[in-house]
Amino acid sequence: MTDPRDLDPRTVFDALKRGDVFLIDVREPAEFANQRIHGALLHPLSTFDPRAIPANPGRKIVFQCGSGKRSRMALDRFLSETGAEAAHLAGGIGAWKGAGLPCVSVNPATGEVEDHGHY
């Protein structure tokens, strides 16, 4: 049985397009600067405070990292400390890119930020 809190990339993408979720990236600032999902908010796991996550009754919190491990840790901590409903992007940004979904990234050759399409 799969955990309903493990969301696939397309589900998260569609929810972002509708404005139904806050996507919280729990990777470190250098990782976020290098490549990120358009619209994600940075709250690194190294300084993670569940109570600092913006609460909005109309938008679900979804955590995201590189592979899904840190986002699951953030999710578990968030659920235990706040009791608020939330989920995470299973497989992280790796699964997101694997699904062909757009990212904002830095071109290593030029240093320019490239937005490869967003919702």
A tleap script that builds the chain and sets N, CA, C and O, in Angstrom:
source leaprc.protein.ff14SB
mol = sequence {
  NMET THR ASP PRO ARG ASP LEU ASP PRO ARG
  THR VAL PHE ASP ALA LEU LYS ARG GLY ASP
  VAL PHE LEU ILE ASP VAL ARG GLU PRO ALA
  GLU PHE ALA ASN GLN ARG ILE HIE GLY ALA
  LEU LEU HIE PRO LEU SER THR PHE ASP PRO
  ARG ALA ILE PRO ALA ASN PRO GLY ARG LYS
  ILE VAL PHE GLN CYS GLY SER GLY LYS ARG
  SER ARG MET ALA LEU ASP ARG PHE LEU SER
  GLU THR GLY ALA GLU ALA ALA HIE LEU ALA
  GLY GLY ILE GLY ALA TRP LYS GLY ALA GLY
  LEU PRO CYS VAL SER VAL ASN PRO ALA THR
  GLY GLU VAL GLU ASP HIE GLY HIE CTYR
}
set mol.1.N position { 0.846 -1.191 0.000 }
set mol.1.CA position { 0.000 0.000 0.000 }
set mol.1.C position { 0.886 1.247 0.000 }
set mol.1.O position { 1.823 1.350 0.792 }
set mol.2.N position { 0.589 2.175 -0.876 }
set mol.2.CA position { 1.385 3.397 -0.950 }
set mol.2.C position { 0.875 4.432 0.038 }
set mol.2.O position { -0.305 4.462 0.386 }
set mol.3.N position { 1.781 5.266 0.474 }
set mol.3.CA position { 1.449 6.326 1.421 }
set mol.3.C position { 0.818 7.495 0.655 }
set mol.3.O position { 1.428 7.995 -0.290 }
set mol.4.N position { -0.371 7.940 1.028 }
set mol.4.CA position { -1.022 9.047 0.316 }
set mol.4.C position { -0.249 10.368 0.424 }
set mol.4.O position { -0.539 11.328 -0.290 }
set mol.5.N position { 0.734 10.401 1.326 }
set mol.5.CA position { 1.545 11.618 1.458 }
set mol.5.C position { 2.718 11.630 0.482 }
set mol.5.O position { 3.422 12.635 0.379 }
set mol.6.N position { 2.939 10.522 -0.238 }
set mol.6.CA position { 3.979 10.448 -1.265 }
set mol.6.C position { 3.351 10.839 -2.599 }
set mol.6.O position { 2.657 10.037 -3.225 }
set mol.7.N position { 3.595 12.060 -3.025 }
set mol.7.CA position { 2.976 12.553 -4.258 }
set mol.7.C position { 3.923 12.399 -5.443 }
set mol.7.O position { 5.134 12.574 -5.307 }
set mol.8.N position { 3.365 12.071 -6.601 }
set mol.8.CA position { 4.180 11.952 -7.802 }
set mol.8.C position { 4.353 13.338 -8.440 }
set mol.8.O position { 3.573 14.250 -8.167 }
set mol.9.N position { 5.378 13.492 -9.292 }
set mol.9.CA position { 5.672 14.810 -9.871 }
set mol.9.C position { 4.494 15.446 -10.604 }
set mol.9.O position { 4.253 16.642 -10.445 }
set mol.10.N position { 3.770 14.692 -11.386 }
set mol.10.CA position { 2.662 15.278 -12.164 }
set mol.10.C position { 1.567 15.803 -11.238 }
set mol.10.O position { 0.984 16.853 -11.508 }
set mol.11.N position { 1.281 15.092 -10.160 }
set mol.11.CA position { 0.274 15.549 -9.196 }
set mol.11.C position { 0.695 16.879 -8.584 }
set mol.11.O position { -0.120 17.793 -8.453 }
set mol.12.N position { 1.976 16.988 -8.206 }
set mol.12.CA position { 2.483 18.231 -7.614 }
set mol.12.C position { 2.464 19.348 -8.652 }
set mol.12.O position { 2.052 20.465 -8.341 }
set mol.13.N position { 2.901 19.069 -9.870 }
set mol.13.CA position { 2.913 20.069 -10.937 }
set mol.13.C position { 1.508 20.625 -11.167 }
set mol.13.O position { 1.320 21.840 -11.225 }
set mol.14.N position { 0.529 19.737 -11.297 }
set mol.14.CA position { -0.850 20.167 -11.531 }
set mol.14.C position { -1.383 20.994 -10.358 }
set mol.14.O position { -2.086 21.984 -10.564 }
set mol.15.N position { -1.046 20.587 -9.123 }
set mol.15.CA position { -1.492 21.334 -7.941 }
set mol.15.C position { -0.830 22.713 -7.888 }
set mol.15.O position { -1.464 23.689 -7.488 }
set mol.16.N position { 0.442 22.795 -8.289 }
set mol.16.CA position { 1.118 24.097 -8.348 }
set mol.16.C position { 0.435 25.003 -9.366 }
set mol.16.O position { 0.213 26.183 -9.097 }
set mol.17.N position { 0.104 24.462 -10.520 }
set mol.17.CA position { -0.565 25.249 -11.561 }
set mol.17.C position { -1.891 25.813 -11.056 }
set mol.17.O position { -2.260 26.942 -11.382 }
set mol.18.N position { -2.596 25.023 -10.265 }
set mol.18.CA position { -3.894 25.456 -9.728 }
set mol.18.C position { -3.748 26.384 -8.517 }
set mol.18.O position { -4.718 27.017 -8.101 }
set mol.19.N position { -2.543 26.464 -7.953 }
set mol.19.CA position { -2.344 27.267 -6.751 }
set mol.19.C position { -2.828 26.576 -5.494 }
set mol.19.O position { -3.159 27.229 -4.505 }
set mol.20.N position { -2.870 25.235 -5.534 }
set mol.20.CA position { -3.391 24.460 -4.406 }
set mol.20.C position { -2.343 24.113 -3.350 }
set mol.20.O position { -2.698 23.666 -2.259 }
set mol.21.N position { -1.054 24.310 -3.657 }
set mol.21.CA position { -0.001 23.905 -2.730 }
set mol.21.C position { 1.056 24.993 -2.563 }
set mol.21.O position { 1.257 25.839 -3.434 }
set mol.22.N position { 1.722 24.938 -1.411 }
set mol.22.CA position { 2.979 25.634 -1.187 }
set mol.22.C position { 4.045 24.556 -1.318 }
set mol.22.O position { 4.023 23.576 -0.572 }
set mol.23.N position { 4.974 24.718 -2.250 }
set mol.23.CA position { 6.059 23.763 -2.410 }
set mol.23.C position { 7.247 24.274 -1.606 }
set mol.23.O position { 7.758 25.365 -1.860 }
set mol.24.N position { 7.683 23.475 -0.634 }
set mol.24.CA position { 8.776 23.848 0.264 }
set mol.24.C position { 9.998 22.987 -0.065 }
set mol.24.O position { 9.982 21.772 0.133 }
set mol.25.N position { 11.052 23.625 -0.566 }
set mol.25.CA position { 12.300 22.947 -0.914 }
set mol.25.C position { 13.183 22.925 0.325 }
set mol.25.O position { 13.539 23.981 0.849 }
set mol.26.N position { 13.539 21.737 0.799 }
set mol.26.CA position { 14.325 21.619 2.032 }
set mol.26.C position { 15.808 21.332 1.764 }
set mol.26.O position { 16.547 20.959 2.676 }
set mol.27.N position { 16.239 21.508 0.501 }
set mol.27.CA position { 17.662 21.364 0.194 }
set mol.27.C position { 18.416 22.598 0.701 }
set mol.27.O position { 17.808 23.542 1.204 }
set mol.28.N position { 19.714 22.579 0.567 }
set mol.28.CA position { 20.547 23.693 1.023 }
set mol.28.C position { 20.564 24.807 -0.022 }
set mol.28.O position { 20.292 24.552 -1.196 }
set mol.29.N position { 20.881 26.052 0.390 }
set mol.29.CA position { 20.835 27.194 -0.530 }
set mol.29.C position { 21.615 27.011 -1.826 }
set mol.29.O position { 21.142 27.439 -2.879 }
set mol.30.N position { 22.787 26.394 -1.788 }
set mol.30.CA position { 23.573 26.211 -3.016 }
set mol.30.C position { 22.850 25.278 -3.992 }
set mol.30.O position { 22.880 25.496 -5.203 }
set mol.31.N position { 22.204 24.242 -3.461 }
set mol.31.CA position { 21.445 23.331 -4.314 }
set mol.31.C position { 20.262 24.055 -4.944 }
set mol.31.O position { 19.980 23.894 -6.131 }
set mol.32.N position { 19.583 24.845 -4.141 }
set mol.32.CA position { 18.415 25.608 -4.596 }
set mol.32.C position { 18.826 26.612 -5.664 }
set mol.32.O position { 18.133 26.766 -6.669 }
set mol.33.N position { 19.959 27.303 -5.453 }
set mol.33.CA position { 20.429 28.299 -6.410 }
set mol.33.C position { 20.792 27.655 -7.744 }
set mol.33.O position { 20.598 28.258 -8.800 }
set mol.34.N position { 21.313 26.445 -7.698 }
set mol.34.CA position { 21.763 25.748 -8.893 }
set mol.34.C position { 20.598 25.254 -9.751 }
set mol.34.O position { 20.637 25.342 -10.978 }
set mol.35.N position { 19.560 24.731 -9.087 }
set mol.35.CA position { 18.394 24.216 -9.805 }
set mol.35.C position { 17.219 24.121 -8.848 }
set mol.35.O position { 17.347 23.632 -7.726 }
set mol.36.N position { 16.066 24.600 -9.316 }
set mol.36.CA position { 14.893 24.577 -8.450 }
set mol.36.C position { 13.619 24.468 -9.282 }
set mol.36.O position { 13.614 24.698 -10.492 }
set mol.37.N position { 12.563 24.116 -8.603 }
set mol.37.CA position { 11.241 24.075 -9.214 }
set mol.37.C position { 10.643 25.468 -9.080 }
set mol.37.O position { 10.654 26.064 -8.003 }
set mol.38.N position { 10.129 25.971 -10.179 }
set mol.38.CA position { 9.552 27.314 -10.193 }
set mol.38.C position { 8.458 27.445 -9.132 }
set mol.38.O position { 7.521 26.648 -9.090 }
set mol.39.N position { 8.589 28.450 -8.283 }
set mol.39.CA position { 7.594 28.697 -7.243 }
set mol.39.C position { 7.904 28.083 -5.897 }
set mol.39.O position { 7.201 28.352 -4.923 }
set mol.40.N position { 8.956 27.250 -5.813 }
set mol.40.CA position { 9.300 26.617 -4.537 }
set mol.40.C position { 9.875 27.646 -3.564 }
set mol.40.O position { 10.574 28.576 -3.966 }
set mol.41.N position { 9.573 27.464 -2.287 }
set mol.41.CA position { 10.113 28.305 -1.220 }
set mol.41.C position { 11.222 27.527 -0.523 }
set mol.41.O position { 11.077 26.329 -0.279 }
set mol.42.N position { 12.318 28.188 -0.205 }
set mol.42.CA position { 13.457 27.515 0.415 }
set mol.42.C position { 13.366 27.550 1.937 }
set mol.42.O position { 13.270 28.617 2.542 }
set mol.43.N position { 13.398 26.367 2.543 }
set mol.43.CA position { 13.473 26.187 4.000 }
set mol.43.C position { 14.406 25.003 4.240 }
set mol.43.O position { 13.932 23.882 4.424 }
set mol.44.N position { 15.743 25.229 4.241 }
set mol.44.CA position { 16.704 24.117 4.339 }
set mol.44.C position { 16.477 23.236 5.570 }
set mol.44.O position { 16.163 23.723 6.656 }
set mol.45.N position { 16.645 21.941 5.372 }
set mol.45.CA position { 16.478 20.994 6.465 }
set mol.45.C position { 17.469 21.274 7.599 }
set mol.45.O position { 17.162 21.020 8.763 }
set mol.46.N position { 18.655 21.794 7.267 }
set mol.46.CA position { 19.685 22.060 8.286 }
set mol.46.C position { 19.244 23.116 9.303 }
set mol.46.O position { 19.746 23.142 10.427 }
set mol.47.N position { 18.317 23.976 8.917 }
set mol.47.CA position { 17.808 25.012 9.833 }
set mol.47.C position { 16.278 24.953 9.912 }
set mol.47.O position { 15.623 25.955 10.198 }
set mol.48.N position { 15.729 23.786 9.657 }
set mol.48.CA position { 14.284 23.616 9.508 }
set mol.48.C position { 13.528 23.875 10.798 }
set mol.48.O position { 13.837 23.298 11.840 }
set mol.49.N position { 12.536 24.749 10.719 }
set mol.49.CA position { 11.627 25.025 11.822 }
set mol.49.C position { 10.207 24.857 11.285 }
set mol.49.O position { 9.719 25.721 10.556 }
set mol.50.N position { 9.541 23.764 11.633 }
set mol.50.CA position { 8.196 23.526 11.106 }
set mol.50.C position { 7.230 24.684 11.336 }
set mol.50.O position { 6.325 24.906 10.532 }
set mol.51.N position { 7.415 25.415 12.416 }
set mol.51.CA position { 6.481 26.506 12.713 }
set mol.51.C position { 6.729 27.753 11.860 }
set mol.51.O position { 5.933 28.691 11.881 }
set mol.52.N position { 7.842 27.760 11.105 }
set mol.52.CA position { 8.126 28.881 10.205 }
set mol.52.C position { 7.501 28.680 8.821 }
set mol.52.O position { 7.565 29.573 7.976 }
set mol.53.N position { 6.912 27.534 8.593 }
set mol.53.CA position { 6.289 27.243 7.301 }
set mol.53.C position { 4.981 28.027 7.211 }
set mol.53.O position { 4.164 27.975 8.130 }
set mol.54.N position { 4.778 28.750 6.111 }
set mol.54.CA position { 3.561 29.556 5.981 }
set mol.54.C position { 2.300 28.698 5.965 }
set mol.54.O position { 2.182 27.759 5.176 }
set mol.55.N position { 1.376 29.028 6.832 }
set mol.55.CA position { 0.115 28.277 6.910 }
set mol.55.C position { -0.964 29.011 6.125 }
set mol.55.O position { -1.126 30.225 6.247 }
set mol.56.N position { -1.683 28.267 5.337 }
set mol.56.CA position { -2.799 28.820 4.578 }
set mol.56.C position { -3.807 27.698 4.422 }
set mol.56.O position { -3.520 26.693 3.773 }
set mol.57.N position { -4.990 27.858 5.012 }
set mol.57.CA position { -5.953 26.758 4.985 }
set mol.57.C position { -6.330 26.296 3.576 }
set mol.57.O position { -6.760 25.156 3.403 }
set mol.58.N position { -6.180 27.149 2.581 }
set mol.58.CA position { -6.561 26.776 1.227 }
set mol.58.C position { -5.445 26.136 0.416 }
set mol.58.O position { -5.673 25.717 -0.719 }
set mol.59.N position { -4.237 26.052 0.980 }
set mol.59.CA position { -3.107 25.497 0.232 }
set mol.59.C position { -2.371 24.453 1.066 }
set mol.59.O position { -1.978 24.719 2.202 }
set mol.60.N position { -2.189 23.282 0.503 }
set mol.60.CA position { -1.506 22.192 1.178 }
set mol.60.C position { 0.009 22.406 1.102 }
set mol.60.O position { 0.524 22.896 0.097 }
set mol.61.N position { 0.705 22.041 2.158 }
set mol.61.CA position { 2.162 22.090 2.191 }
set mol.61.C position { 2.698 20.813 1.556 }
set mol.61.O position { 2.279 19.712 1.915 }
set mol.62.N position { 3.635 20.963 0.601 }
set mol.62.CA position { 4.311 19.827 -0.017 }
set mol.62.C position { 5.813 20.082 0.076 }
set mol.62.O position { 6.309 21.102 -0.403 }
set mol.63.N position { 6.526 19.153 0.691 }
set mol.63.CA position { 7.973 19.279 0.832 }
set mol.63.C position { 8.668 18.602 -0.347 }
set mol.63.O position { 8.156 17.645 -0.927 }
set mol.64.N position { 9.855 19.129 -0.689 }
set mol.64.CA position { 10.602 18.618 -1.832 }
set mol.64.C position { 12.094 18.747 -1.559 }
set mol.64.O position { 12.537 19.704 -0.923 }
set mol.65.N position { 12.874 17.766 -2.047 }
set mol.65.CA position { 14.339 17.827 -1.945 }
set mol.65.C position { 14.931 17.272 -3.230 }
set mol.65.O position { 14.315 17.368 -4.292 }
set mol.66.N position { 16.118 16.694 -3.141 }
set mol.66.CA position { 16.760 16.150 -4.326 }
set mol.66.C position { 16.248 14.773 -4.721 }
set mol.66.O position { 16.015 14.505 -5.900 }
set mol.67.N position { 16.071 13.891 -3.721 }
set mol.67.CA position { 15.694 12.507 -4.025 }
set mol.67.C position { 14.452 12.028 -3.271 }
set mol.67.O position { 13.919 10.962 -3.580 }
set mol.68.N position { 13.993 12.790 -2.300 }
set mol.68.CA position { 12.827 12.403 -1.500 }
set mol.68.C position { 13.155 12.047 -0.066 }
set mol.68.O position { 12.251 11.959 0.765 }
set mol.69.N position { 14.435 11.837 0.247 }
set mol.69.CA position { 14.814 11.438 1.604 }
set mol.69.C position { 14.660 12.598 2.596 }
set mol.69.O position { 14.015 12.445 3.633 }
set mol.70.N position { 15.249 13.750 2.281 }
set mol.70.CA position { 15.168 14.894 3.203 }
set mol.70.C position { 13.749 15.445 3.290 }
set mol.70.O position { 13.315 15.887 4.354 }
set mol.71.N position { 13.024 15.419 2.168 }
set mol.71.CA position { 11.644 15.928 2.216 }
set mol.71.C position { 10.775 15.038 3.089 }
set mol.71.O position { 9.870 15.528 3.764 }
set mol.72.N position { 11.037 13.737 3.086 }
set mol.72.CA position { 10.276 12.831 3.956 }
set mol.72.C position { 10.604 13.109 5.422 }
set mol.72.O position { 9.721 13.065 6.279 }
set mol.73.N position { 11.890 13.400 5.711 }
set mol.73.CA position { 12.282 13.756 7.084 }
set mol.73.C position { 11.582 15.048 7.511 }
set mol.73.O position { 11.074 15.141 8.628 }
set mol.74.N position { 11.555 16.041 6.623 }
set mol.74.CA position { 10.892 17.312 6.929 }
set mol.74.C position { 9.395 17.088 7.143 }
set mol.74.O position { 8.804 17.645 8.068 }
set mol.75.N position { 8.792 16.273 6.287 }
set mol.75.CA position { 7.370 15.970 6.413 }
set mol.75.C position { 7.072 15.332 7.756 }
set mol.75.O position { 6.150 15.759 8.451 }
set mol.76.N position { 7.837 14.315 8.136 }
set mol.76.CA position { 7.603 13.636 9.402 }
set mol.76.C position { 7.730 14.595 10.580 }
set mol.76.O position { 6.925 14.561 11.510 }
set mol.77.N position { 8.742 15.447 10.531 }
set mol.77.CA position { 8.937 16.419 11.614 }
set mol.77.C position { 7.809 17.446 11.632 }
set mol.77.O position { 7.299 17.793 12.698 }
set mol.78.N position { 7.420 17.930 10.457 }
set mol.78.CA position { 6.336 18.897 10.349 }
set mol.78.C position { 5.039 18.316 10.916 }
set mol.78.O position { 4.343 18.981 11.683 }
set mol.79.N position { 4.716 17.079 10.539 }
set mol.79.CA position { 3.489 16.443 11.020 }
set mol.79.C position { 3.511 16.266 12.535 }
set mol.79.O position { 2.504 16.501 13.203 }
set mol.80.N position { 4.662 15.851 13.081 }
set mol.80.CA position { 4.724 15.605 14.524 }
set mol.80.C position { 4.693 16.901 15.331 }
set mol.80.O position { 4.171 16.922 16.446 }
set mol.81.N position { 5.243 17.979 14.780 }
set mol.81.CA position { 5.306 19.231 15.551 }
set mol.81.C position { 4.115 20.152 15.340 }
set mol.81.O position { 3.814 20.967 16.212 }
set mol.82.N position { 3.431 20.046 14.211 }
set mol.82.CA position { 2.323 20.970 13.953 }
set mol.82.C position { 0.972 20.274 13.901 }
set mol.82.O position { -0.053 20.887 14.198 }
set mol.83.N position { 0.963 19.001 13.526 }
set mol.83.CA position { -0.303 18.296 13.362 }
set mol.83.C position { -1.039 18.683 12.093 }
set mol.83.O position { -2.114 18.153 11.811 }
set mol.84.N position { -0.465 19.613 11.319 }
set mol.84.CA position { -1.102 20.065 10.081 }
set mol.84.C position { -0.888 19.031 8.979 }
set mol.84.O position { 0.110 18.310 8.977 }
set mol.85.N position { -1.814 18.968 8.064 }
set mol.85.CA position { -1.720 18.030 6.953 }
set mol.85.C position { -0.680 18.529 5.954 }
set mol.85.O position { -0.585 19.729 5.699 }
set mol.86.N position { 0.094 17.611 5.391 }
set mol.86.CA position { 1.129 17.943 4.418 }
set mol.86.C position { 1.490 16.686 3.649 }
set mol.86.O position { 0.983 15.602 3.938 }
set mol.87.N position { 2.380 16.839 2.658 }
set mol.87.CA position { 2.834 15.715 1.841 }
set mol.87.C position { 4.244 16.022 1.352 }
set mol.87.O position { 4.822 17.050 1.702 }
set mol.88.N position { 4.791 15.118 0.538 }
set mol.88.CA position { 6.086 15.417 -0.067 }
set mol.88.C position { 6.156 14.841 -1.473 }
set mol.88.O position { 5.421 13.922 -1.835 }
set mol.89.N position { 7.069 15.418 -2.252 }
set mol.89.CA position { 7.293 14.995 -3.625 }
set mol.89.C position { 8.185 13.757 -3.593 }
set mol.89.O position { 9.392 13.869 -3.378 }
set mol.90.N position { 7.605 12.589 -3.804 }
set mol.90.CA position { 8.362 11.337 -3.799 }
set mol.90.C position { 9.370 11.372 -4.947 }
set mol.90.O position { 9.010 11.646 -6.091 }
set mol.91.N position { 10.631 11.092 -4.631 }
set mol.91.CA position { 11.668 11.097 -5.655 }
set mol.91.C position { 12.312 12.448 -5.877 }
set mol.91.O position { 13.286 12.555 -6.623 }
set mol.92.N position { 11.785 13.477 -5.243 }
set mol.92.CA position { 12.375 14.806 -5.289 }
set mol.92.C position { 12.491 15.402 -6.683 }
set mol.92.O position { 11.793 15.012 -7.619 }
set mol.93.N position { 13.413 16.373 -6.782 }
set mol.93.CA position { 13.591 17.072 -8.056 }
set mol.93.C position { 14.115 16.118 -9.129 }
set mol.93.O position { 13.908 16.351 -10.320 }
set mol.94.N position { 14.793 15.043 -8.712 }
set mol.94.CA position { 15.239 14.031 -9.675 }
set mol.94.C position { 14.069 13.394 -10.399 }
set mol.94.O position { 14.104 13.234 -11.620 }
set mol.95.N position { 13.027 13.027 -9.652 }
set mol.95.CA position { 11.823 12.450 -10.256 }
set mol.95.C position { 11.097 13.498 -11.091 }
set mol.95.O position { 10.549 13.189 -12.149 }
set mol.96.N position { 11.097 14.739 -10.608 }
set mol.96.CA position { 10.469 15.858 -11.322 }
set mol.96.C position { 11.089 16.001 -12.712 }
set mol.96.O position { 10.383 16.051 -13.718 }
set mol.97.N position { 12.423 16.067 -12.750 }
set mol.97.CA position { 13.128 16.196 -14.028 }
set mol.97.C position { 12.931 14.955 -14.886 }
set mol.97.O position { 12.780 15.055 -16.104 }
set mol.98.N position { 12.931 13.778 -14.251 }
set mol.98.CA position { 12.707 12.533 -14.969 }
set mol.98.C position { 11.340 12.482 -15.642 }
set mol.98.O position { 11.163 11.794 -16.648 }
set mol.99.N position { 10.379 13.208 -15.088 }
set mol.99.CA position { 9.034 13.277 -15.662 }
set mol.99.C position { 8.942 14.352 -16.747 }
set mol.99.O position { 7.880 14.568 -17.331 }
set mol.100.N position { 10.069 15.024 -17.008 }
set mol.100.CA position { 10.091 16.050 -18.056 }
set mol.100.C position { 9.471 17.372 -17.656 }
set mol.100.O position { 9.082 18.161 -18.517 }
set mol.101.N position { 9.373 17.624 -16.360 }
set mol.101.CA position { 8.748 18.857 -15.885 }
set mol.101.C position { 9.796 19.969 -15.789 }
set mol.101.O position { 10.980 19.686 -15.602 }
set mol.102.N position { 9.369 21.238 -15.917 }
set mol.102.CA position { 10.312 22.355 -16.018 }
set mol.102.C position { 10.985 22.728 -14.701 }
set mol.102.O position { 10.401 22.611 -13.624 }
set mol.103.N position { 12.241 23.185 -14.823 }
set mol.103.CA position { 13.035 23.663 -13.689 }
set mol.103.C position { 13.664 25.000 -14.036 }
set mol.103.O position { 13.829 25.351 -15.205 }
set mol.104.N position { 14.005 25.727 -13.000 }
set mol.104.CA position { 14.846 26.914 -13.134 }
set mol.104.C position { 16.247 26.447 -12.791 }
set mol.104.O position { 16.448 25.818 -11.752 }
set mol.105.N position { 17.232 26.744 -13.652 }
set mol.105.CA position { 18.590 26.290 -13.392 }
set mol.105.C position { 19.608 27.333 -13.825 }
set mol.105.O position { 19.291 28.286 -14.537 }
set mol.106.N position { 20.839 27.124 -13.375 }
set mol.106.CA position { 21.950 27.989 -13.764 }
set mol.106.C position { 22.723 27.281 -14.866 }
set mol.106.O position { 23.099 26.117 -14.722 }
set mol.107.N position { 22.958 27.989 -15.967 }
set mol.107.CA position { 23.752 27.450 -17.056 }
set mol.107.C position { 25.210 27.473 -16.620 }
set mol.107.O position { 25.757 28.554 -16.405 }
set mol.108.N position { 25.868 26.305 -16.480 }
set mol.108.CA position { 27.240 26.291 -15.988 }
set mol.108.C position { 28.227 27.000 -16.911 }
set mol.108.O position { 29.271 27.462 -16.451 }
set mol.109.N position { 27.920 27.094 -18.189 }
set mol.109.CA position { 28.820 27.747 -19.136 }
set mol.109.C position { 28.769 29.266 -19.033 }
set mol.109.O position { 29.784 29.942 -19.206 }
set mol.110.N position { 27.572 29.801 -18.747 }
set mol.110.CA position { 27.404 31.258 -18.757 }
set mol.110.C position { 27.126 31.853 -17.385 }
set mol.110.O position { 27.334 33.047 -17.171 }
set mol.111.N position { 26.652 31.019 -16.444 }
set mol.111.CA position { 26.252 31.529 -15.138 }
set mol.111.C position { 24.880 32.175 -15.151 }
set mol.111.O position { 24.422 32.687 -14.129 }
set mol.112.N position { 24.229 32.156 -16.287 }
set mol.112.CA position { 22.893 32.756 -16.421 }
set mol.112.C position { 21.820 31.836 -15.852 }
set mol.112.O position { 21.902 30.613 -15.971 }
set mol.113.N position { 20.812 32.446 -15.231 }
set mol.113.CA position { 19.656 31.690 -14.751 }
set mol.113.C position { 18.730 31.442 -15.938 }
set mol.113.O position { 18.392 32.364 -16.681 }
set mol.114.N position { 18.333 30.209 -16.100 }
set mol.114.CA position { 17.444 29.827 -17.190 }
set mol.114.C position { 16.170 29.234 -16.613 }
set mol.114.O position { 16.209 28.276 -15.842 }
set mol.115.N position { 15.047 29.815 -16.995 }
set mol.115.CA position { 13.747 29.299 -16.582 }
set mol.115.C position { 13.220 28.473 -17.733 }
set mol.115.O position { 12.761 29.017 -18.738 }
set mol.116.N position { 13.284 27.154 -17.590 }
set mol.116.CA position { 12.892 26.246 -18.656 }
set mol.116.C position { 11.389 26.000 -18.656 }
set mol.116.O position { 10.918 24.864 -18.604 }
set mol.117.N position { 10.669 27.087 -18.715 }
set mol.117.CA position { 9.221 26.981 -18.750 }
set mol.117.C position { 8.654 26.757 -17.370 }
set mol.117.O position { 9.215 26.006 -16.571 }
set mol.118.N position { 7.569 27.392 -17.096 }
set mol.118.CA position { 6.889 27.160 -15.811 }
set mol.118.C position { 5.398 27.149 -16.073 }
set mol.118.O position { 4.937 27.420 -17.181 }
set mol.119.N position { 4.673 26.837 -15.049 }
set mol.119.CA position { 3.246 26.664 -15.175 }
set mol.119.C position { 2.567 27.968 -15.402 }
set mol.119.O position { 1.344 28.012 -15.533 }
savepdb mol mol.pdb
quit
